[in-house]
């Protein structure tokens, strides 16, 4: 039985070999956020997968948010969160809390965890070396006017040279979803759109959203309706008919922008499944939803 078990492990490695060779030196942008960050075991398993990717020659870049941690910090500070069309309104006080939680707390914790797993990682943000360049953004209102969101922005450029040099050295960049504008002012950026922007500007092989859901469902109440493969036009139709709604819309719209810019594939997978990232990237049978042009 020990020999049989060893043979099965060898077969898994052989299956992974073709994918390892195909993706060597290719960028993969991994977005980590949601309730995943509240589960220490899930985070550790996800980061172990990212460390594996770097060890076999892929160039992973980790982008993270931290909405629940931000909400807790705001509650402790006595500040009531305000949301406009699903986006966090960010005044100066909120921005300082967001910046501290993302850059000082979560980002440093992720870097330390990667290093504890035997990998090399570095925090890239406004406190160290900024790589996300942004502009303030607004939302269209029902009457056609633009709705102000405060210090909220979108990524309009990235420092490719810094990211490329970091990845070439075998080091994993860890980037919180805070950008700087041209004057050096901080902007709160949606982590999904930040990750998609990094993938877009680097023309990454893959953009992976590690989520607290297994992917996109035809019917969210029926697990059997998981859609394992979608094309861009399928996604647009699912948004139009309401199948894709709520918080999944900005994630999918950011995915479509990334695909249009040259990213090969987008994956939405469940971070709660052990080693879901490796299963999706390095096996013949994926476990989430993949989106292609």
TANOR-V425683 format. One record per residue. RES is the residue in one small letter. PHI is phi in radians with two decimals (* if undefined). PSI is psi in radians with two decimals (NA if undefined). OMEGA is omega as a letter, one per 40 degrees, with the letter a starting at -180 (* if undefined). Layout:
res:RES phi:PHI psi:PSI omega:OMEGA
res:RES phi:PHI psi:PSI omega:OMEGA
This chain:
res:x phi:* psi:-0.60 omega:i
res:x phi:-1.12 psi:-0.70 omega:i
res:x phi:-1.16 psi:-0.74 omega:i
res:x phi:-1.06 psi:-0.72 omega:i
res:x phi:-1.12 psi:-0.71 omega:i
res:x phi:-1.14 psi:-0.67 omega:i
res:x phi:-1.13 psi:-0.74 omega:i
res:x phi:-1.08 psi:-0.70 omega:i
res:x phi:-1.12 psi:-0.69 omega:i
res:x phi:-1.14 psi:-0.66 omega:i
res:x phi:-1.13 psi:-0.64 omega:i
res:x phi:-1.10 psi:-0.74 omega:i
res:x phi:-1.13 psi:-0.70 omega:i
res:x phi:-1.13 psi:-0.71 omega:i
res:x phi:-1.09 psi:-0.70 omega:a
res:x phi:-1.25 psi:-0.43 omega:a
res:x phi:-0.99 psi:-0.78 omega:a
res:x phi:-1.07 psi:-0.70 omega:i
res:x phi:-1.25 psi:-0.66 omega:i
res:x phi:-1.07 psi:-0.76 omega:i
res:x phi:-1.15 psi:-0.70 omega:a
res:x phi:-1.17 psi:-0.65 omega:a
res:x phi:-1.72 psi:0.10 omega:a
res:x phi:-1.05 psi:2.36 omega:i
res:x phi:1.16 psi:0.22 omega:i
res:x phi:-1.71 psi:2.55 omega:i
res:x phi:-1.40 psi:2.42 omega:i
res:x phi:-2.29 psi:2.16 omega:i
res:x phi:-1.72 psi:2.15 omega:a
res:x phi:-1.98 psi:2.11 omega:i
res:x phi:-1.75 psi:2.20 omega:a
res:x phi:-2.07 psi:2.24 omega:a
res:x phi:-3.01 psi:-2.80 omega:i
res:x phi:1.13 psi:-2.69 omega:a
res:x phi:-1.21 psi:-0.22 omega:i
res:x phi:-0.98 psi:-0.69 omega:a
res:x phi:-1.18 psi:-0.25 omega:i
res:x phi:-1.52 psi:-0.15 omega:a
res:x phi:-1.92 psi:1.89 omega:a
res:x phi:-1.04 psi:-0.72 omega:a
res:x phi:-1.16 psi:-0.72 omega:i
res:x phi:-1.09 psi:-0.77 omega:i
res:x phi:-1.07 psi:-0.79 omega:a
res:x phi:-1.10 psi:-0.73 omega:i
res:x phi:-1.15 psi:-0.75 omega:i
res:x phi:-1.08 psi:-0.76 omega:a
res:x phi:-1.20 psi:-0.58 omega:i
res:x phi:-1.08 psi:-0.68 omega:i
res:x phi:-1.12 psi:-0.72 omega:i
res:x phi:-1.13 psi:-0.72 omega:i
res:x phi:-1.08 psi:-0.69 omega:i
res:x phi:-1.05 psi:-0.80 omega:i
res:x phi:-0.97 psi:-0.82 omega:a
res:x phi:-1.12 psi:-0.64 omega:a
res:x phi:-1.17 psi:-0.52 omega:a
res:x phi:-1.75 psi:0.28 omega:i
res:x phi:1.77 psi:-0.04 omega:i
res:x phi:-1.40 psi:2.89 omega:a
res:x phi:-2.07 psi:1.44 omega:a
res:x phi:-1.37 psi:2.53 omega:i
res:x phi:-2.26 psi:2.21 omega:a
res:x phi:-1.80 psi:2.15 omega:i
res:x phi:-2.03 psi:2.35 omega:a
res:x phi:-2.38 psi:2.71 omega:i
res:x phi:-1.91 psi:-2.49 omega:i
res:x phi:2.82 psi:0.76 omega:a
res:x phi:-1.00 psi:-0.74 omega:a
res:x phi:-1.22 psi:-0.68 omega:i
res:x phi:-1.14 psi:-0.66 omega:i
res:x phi:-1.12 psi:-0.76 omega:i
res:x phi:-1.05 psi:-0.72 omega:i
res:x phi:-1.13 psi:-0.73 omega:i
res:x phi:-1.14 psi:-0.65 omega:i
res:x phi:-1.19 psi:-0.67 omega:i
res:x phi:-1.10 psi:-0.73 omega:i
res:x phi:-1.11 psi:-0.55 omega:i
res:x phi:-1.50 psi:-0.04 omega:i
res:x phi:1.32 psi:0.43 omega:i
res:x phi:-1.87 psi:2.23 omega:a
res:x phi:-1.48 psi:2.10 omega:i
res:x phi:-1.08 psi:2.51 omega:i
res:x phi:-2.19 psi:2.25 omega:a
res:x phi:-2.09 psi:2.45 omega:i
res:x phi:-2.18 psi:1.99 omega:a
res:x phi:0.89 psi:0.75 omega:i
res:x phi:1.43 psi:-0.07 omega:i
res:x phi:-1.80 psi:2.44 omega:a
res:x phi:-1.27 psi:2.11 omega:i
res:x phi:-1.23 psi:2.28 omega:a
res:x phi:-2.15 psi:1.76 omega:i
res:x phi:-1.53 psi:-3.10 omega:a
res:x phi:-1.07 psi:-0.72 omega:i
res:x phi:-1.14 psi:-0.74 omega:i
res:x phi:-1.12 psi:-0.70 omega:a
res:x phi:-1.07 psi:-0.68 omega:i
res:x phi:-1.14 psi:-0.68 omega:i
res:x phi:-1.18 psi:-0.80 omega:i
res:x phi:-1.01 psi:-0.80 omega:a
res:x phi:-1.10 psi:-0.77 omega:a
res:x phi:-1.15 psi:-0.80 omega:a
res:x phi:-1.11 psi:-0.79 omega:a
res:x phi:-1.28 psi:-0.87 omega:a
res:x phi:-1.44 psi:-0.75 omega:a
res:x phi:-1.47 psi:-0.67 omega:a
res:x phi:-1.64 psi:-1.20 omega:a
res:x phi:-1.19 psi:-0.82 omega:a
res:x phi:-1.05 psi:-0.84 omega:a
res:x phi:-1.12 psi:-0.65 omega:i
res:x phi:-1.10 psi:-0.75 omega:i
res:x phi:-1.14 psi:-0.71 omega:i
res:x phi:-1.07 psi:-0.80 omega:i
res:x phi:-1.08 psi:-0.67 omega:a
res:x phi:-1.19 psi:-0.72 omega:i
res:x phi:-1.04 psi:-0.77 omega:i
res:x phi:-1.14 psi:-0.65 omega:i
res:x phi:-1.13 psi:-0.47 omega:i
res:x phi:-1.50 psi:0.06 omega:i
res:x phi:1.65 psi:0.09 omega:i
res:x phi:-1.67 psi:3.07 omega:i
res:x phi:-2.02 psi:2.27 omega:a
res:x phi:-2.53 psi:2.72 omega:i
res:x phi:-2.51 psi:2.45 omega:i
res:x phi:-1.42 psi:2.21 omega:i
res:x phi:-2.06 psi:1.85 omega:a
res:x phi:-2.81 psi:-3.02 omega:a
res:x phi:-1.12 psi:-0.31 omega:i
res:x phi:-1.53 psi:-0.33 omega:a
res:x phi:-2.07 psi:-1.50 omega:i
res:x phi:-2.38 psi:1.94 omega:a
res:x phi:-1.28 psi:2.44 omega:i
res:x phi:-2.19 psi:-0.16 omega:a
res:x phi:-1.83 psi:2.09 omega:i
res:x phi:-1.89 psi:2.23 omega:a
res:x phi:-2.28 psi:3.01 omega:i
res:x phi:-2.34 psi:2.60 omega:i
res:x phi:-1.10 psi:2.58 omega:a
res:x phi:-2.30 psi:2.76 omega:i
res:x phi:-2.23 psi:3.00 omega:i
res:x phi:-2.05 psi:2.49 omega:i
res:x phi:-1.26 psi:2.28 omega:i
res:x phi:-1.51 psi:2.95 omega:a
res:x phi:-1.10 psi:-0.52 omega:a
res:x phi:-1.62 psi:0.14 omega:i
res:x phi:1.63 psi:-0.19 omega:i
res:x phi:-1.39 psi:2.80 omega:a
res:x phi:-1.61 psi:2.34 omega:a
res:x phi:-1.66 psi:2.17 omega:a
res:x phi:-1.33 psi:2.38 omega:i
res:x phi:-1.97 psi:0.15 omega:a
res:x phi:1.34 psi:-2.41 omega:a
res:x phi:-1.50 psi:0.98 omega:i
res:x phi:-1.94 psi:2.42 omega:a
res:x phi:-2.47 psi:-3.12 omega:i
res:x phi:-2.27 psi:2.67 omega:a
res:x phi:-1.39 psi:2.17 omega:i
res:x phi:-1.92 psi:-0.18 omega:i
res:x phi:-2.88 psi:2.78 omega:i
res:x phi:-2.32 psi:2.76 omega:i
res:x phi:-1.48 psi:1.56 omega:a
res:x phi:-1.07 psi:-0.69 omega:a
res:x phi:-1.06 psi:-0.79 omega:a
res:x phi:-1.14 psi:-0.77 omega:a
res:x phi:-1.11 psi:-0.77 omega:a
res:x phi:-1.13 psi:-0.77 omega:a
res:x phi:-1.14 psi:-0.68 omega:i
res:x phi:-1.10 psi:-0.81 omega:a
res:x phi:-1.16 psi:-0.68 omega:i
res:x phi:-1.06 psi:-0.52 omega:a
res:x phi:-1.39 psi:-0.02 omega:a
res:x phi:1.45 psi:0.22 omega:a
res:x phi:-1.75 psi:2.44 omega:a
res:x phi:-1.60 psi:2.05 omega:i
res:x phi:-1.26 psi:2.34 omega:i
res:x phi:-2.05 psi:2.06 omega:a
res:x phi:-2.18 psi:2.04 omega:i
res:x phi:-1.35 psi:2.76 omega:a
res:x phi:-1.47 psi:1.02 omega:i
res:x phi:-2.18 psi:2.19 omega:i
res:x phi:-1.91 psi:2.85 omega:i
res:x phi:-1.97 psi:2.42 omega:i
res:x phi:-1.46 psi:-3.10 omega:a
res:x phi:-1.12 psi:-0.39 omega:i
res:x phi:-1.65 psi:0.05 omega:i
res:x phi:1.53 psi:0.12 omega:i
res:x phi:-1.38 psi:2.51 omega:a
res:x phi:-1.38 psi:2.56 omega:i
res:x phi:-2.32 psi:2.34 omega:i
res:x phi:-1.41 psi:2.17 omega:a
res:x phi:-2.10 psi:2.41 omega:i
res:x phi:-1.00 psi:2.24 omega:a
res:x phi:-1.14 psi:-0.60 omega:i
res:x phi:-1.11 psi:-0.81 omega:a
res:x phi:-1.25 psi:-0.53 omega:i
res:x phi:-1.14 psi:-0.79 omega:i
res:x phi:-1.09 psi:-0.74 omega:i
res:x phi:-1.11 psi:-0.64 omega:i
res:x phi:-1.16 psi:-0.75 omega:i
res:x phi:-1.05 psi:-0.80 omega:i
res:x phi:-1.08 psi:-0.68 omega:a
res:x phi:-1.15 psi:-0.83 omega:a
res:x phi:-1.25 psi:-0.44 omega:i
res:x phi:-1.63 psi:-0.08 omega:a
res:x phi:0.86 psi:0.96 omega:a
res:x phi:-1.14 psi:2.68 omega:i
res:x phi:-1.14 psi:-0.76 omega:a
res:x phi:-2.47 psi:2.60 omega:i
res:x phi:-2.14 psi:2.12 omega:a
res:x phi:-2.09 psi:2.19 omega:i
res:x phi:-1.75 psi:1.93 omega:i
res:x phi:-1.46 psi:1.94 omega:a
res:x phi:-2.09 psi:-3.13 omega:i
res:x phi:-1.74 psi:0.25 omega:i
res:x phi:-2.26 psi:2.67 omega:a
res:x phi:-1.24 psi:-0.27 omega:a
res:x phi:2.68 psi:-2.63 omega:a
res:x phi:-1.78 psi:2.29 omega:a
res:x phi:-1.94 psi:2.54 omega:i
res:x phi:-1.16 psi:-0.67 omega:i
res:x phi:-2.39 psi:1.94 omega:a
res:x phi:-1.09 psi:-0.35 omega:i
res:x phi:-1.45 psi:-0.14 omega:a
res:x phi:-2.14 psi:1.80 omega:a
res:x phi:-1.02 psi:-0.41 omega:a
res:x phi:-1.25 psi:-0.16 omega:a
res:x phi:-1.70 psi:0.29 omega:i
res:x phi:-1.01 psi:2.26 omega:a
res:x phi:-1.65 psi:1.86 omega:a
res:x phi:-1.39 psi:-0.40 omega:a
res:x phi:-2.50 psi:2.20 omega:i
res:x phi:-2.34 psi:2.56 omega:i
res:x phi:-1.74 psi:2.85 omega:a
res:x phi:-0.93 psi:-0.80 omega:a
res:x phi:-1.16 psi:-0.53 omega:i
res:x phi:-1.10 psi:-0.75 omega:a
res:x phi:-1.10 psi:-0.75 omega:i
res:x phi:-1.09 psi:-0.68 omega:i
res:x phi:-1.17 psi:-0.66 omega:i
res:x phi:-1.23 psi:-0.54 omega:i
res:x phi:-1.21 psi:-0.74 omega:a
res:x phi:-1.11 psi:-0.65 omega:a
res:x phi:-1.60 psi:0.04 omega:i
res:x phi:1.55 psi:0.00 omega:i
res:x phi:-1.13 psi:-0.78 omega:i
res:x phi:-1.64 psi:2.07 omega:a
res:x phi:-2.52 psi:-3.08 omega:i
res:x phi:0.90 psi:-2.34 omega:a
res:x phi:-1.20 psi:-0.22 omega:i
res:x phi:-1.35 psi:-0.38 omega:a
res:x phi:-1.09 psi:-0.93 omega:i
res:x phi:-1.07 psi:-0.56 omega:i
res:x phi:-1.11 psi:-0.81 omega:a
res:x phi:-1.27 psi:-0.70 omega:i
res:x phi:-1.10 psi:-0.69 omega:i
res:x phi:-1.12 psi:-0.63 omega:i
res:x phi:-1.11 psi:-0.75 omega:a
res:x phi:-1.15 psi:-0.69 omega:i
res:x phi:-1.07 psi:-0.73 omega:a
res:x phi:-1.14 psi:-0.73 omega:i
res:x phi:-1.12 psi:-0.73 omega:i
res:x phi:-1.10 psi:-0.46 omega:a
res:x phi:-1.54 psi:-0.03 omega:i
res:x phi:2.07 psi:-0.09 omega:i
res:x phi:-1.12 psi:2.36 omega:a
res:x phi:-1.27 psi:-0.84 omega:a
res:x phi:-2.55 psi:2.61 omega:i
res:x phi:-2.06 psi:2.40 omega:a
res:x phi:-2.18 psi:2.39 omega:i
res:x phi:-2.07 psi:2.00 omega:a
res:x phi:-2.35 psi:2.85 omega:a
res:x phi:-1.54 psi:2.01 omega:i
res:x phi:-1.19 psi:-0.29 omega:a
res:x phi:-1.34 psi:-0.25 omega:i
res:x phi:-1.46 psi:2.15 omega:a
res:x phi:-0.92 psi:2.20 omega:i
res:x phi:1.00 psi:0.64 omega:i
res:x phi:-1.08 psi:-0.55 omega:a
res:x phi:-1.14 psi:-0.79 omega:i
res:x phi:-1.18 psi:-0.69 omega:i
res:x phi:-1.10 psi:-0.67 omega:a
res:x phi:-1.28 psi:-0.63 omega:a
res:x phi:-1.63 psi:-0.66 omega:a
res:x phi:-2.00 psi:0.32 omega:i
res:x phi:-2.24 psi:2.87 omega:a
res:x phi:-1.35 psi:-0.27 omega:a
res:x phi:-2.16 psi:1.93 omega:i
res:x phi:-1.34 psi:3.00 omega:a
res:x phi:-2.17 psi:-0.11 omega:a
res:x phi:-2.06 psi:-2.56 omega:i
res:x phi:-1.91 psi:2.22 omega:i
res:x phi:-1.89 psi:2.46 omega:a
res:x phi:-2.11 psi:2.31 omega:a
res:x phi:-2.27 psi:2.87 omega:i
res:x phi:-1.18 psi:NA omega:*
